[in-house]
Amino acid sequence: MRKIFSIVMIMALMLFTSLAVVKTASAEELKMTGTITKIELAADGKSATAVLKDSKTGASVTITITDDLTLDKFKDKRIVEGDEIRTKYEKSGDVNTSKMFKKTAGC
């Protein structure tokens, strides 16, 4: 009886963990290289939005940036409009959240 109970518990645990992994992997992660056409810092300074023109398709993509390192580069004018950027971002719904945001030529 204990052996059957243990097997059922292990199967339930495996099912639960597989569902948890599927839930967290629902957001799509994309890569892009493009030129910044617009940067807007939030009033509180804890986020910013950047509009990039994709170098391959020419489409405009709006990305929300929340990491402190990139925000400091915006404030110090080390990253400005017209710079070419390499970025990784997560698309969830209609919001694109930056995971990596760097100049292609380095900083």
N, C-alpha and C positions, 0 to 999 in steps of 0.2 A: 504494500500500500504506500509506503514512504517513497519507494522508487517511482511509482506512477505519479505521485504528487510532485516529486522533484522534477520529473520530465515535463510535466504540465507547466510548472513554474518557469523552467528554463525556456520553453517554447513561448510563453507569454512575455518573458523578458526580451527575447529576440524580436518578437513582433513589435513590442513597444519601442525598442531602440531603432528598428528599421523605419517605423513611422516618424520618429523624431528626426532622423537624418533626412528623410524626404521633406519634412516641413521646413527645415533650416535651409535646404538647398533650393527653395522655390524662387529666390531672387536670382536674376540673371546677371552674371558678371561679364562686362565687355571691356575691350581695349580700343584706344583710339589715339591718333596723332592729329593735331590740328592747331590752328592759330586762334589766339584769344581775340574776340571781337568786342567783348564787354565784360567788365568786372564790377560787381556791386557788393560792397561790404555791408553787413548788417549793422544797425545802430549800436547794438551791444558789443560788437566786435568778436562774437563767438562763432560766426558763420559768414559765408560769402557765397554768391552765385557767380559763375563764370559761363559765358556763352562762347563755345568753341565752334569754329568752322572746320568740319572734317576734311582732311586733305585728300582723301580718296573719293568721297561722294559729293562734297561741297555742301552737305546738309549742316544746319546749325543745331547744336546740342547744348542744352542748359544743364550744368552740373553744380550740385551743392557741395561746398567744401566746408568741413568742420574741424580738420586737424590743425593743431596750433602751429606746427612748423610752416605749413603753406600759408596760413593766415598771416604769420609774421613776415613772410616773403612778400605778400601783397602790401602790407603796411609799410615795409621798408622800400618798396618800389623795386625789389629784385625781380619780381614777376609783374609785368605790365601788359597792357593791351598791345597786340602785335607780336608777342612772343610765341614761338612754336612750342607746344606742350605735348608730352606723352602722358596719357592718363589711363588708369584702370578705374572703372566705376561700376557700381551695382545698380541695376535698374529694377525697381520694385514699383509697379503701377506706373504712374506718370512722373515719379521722382527719381532722378539720377544722383546717387550719393558717391562722392569720390572715395576711392580706396588708396590711390596713388596719383600724385599730380606733380610732374617734374618738367623742367625745361629739357628739350632734346639735346641742346648743346651743353648742358650742365649749368650750374649756378655760380 
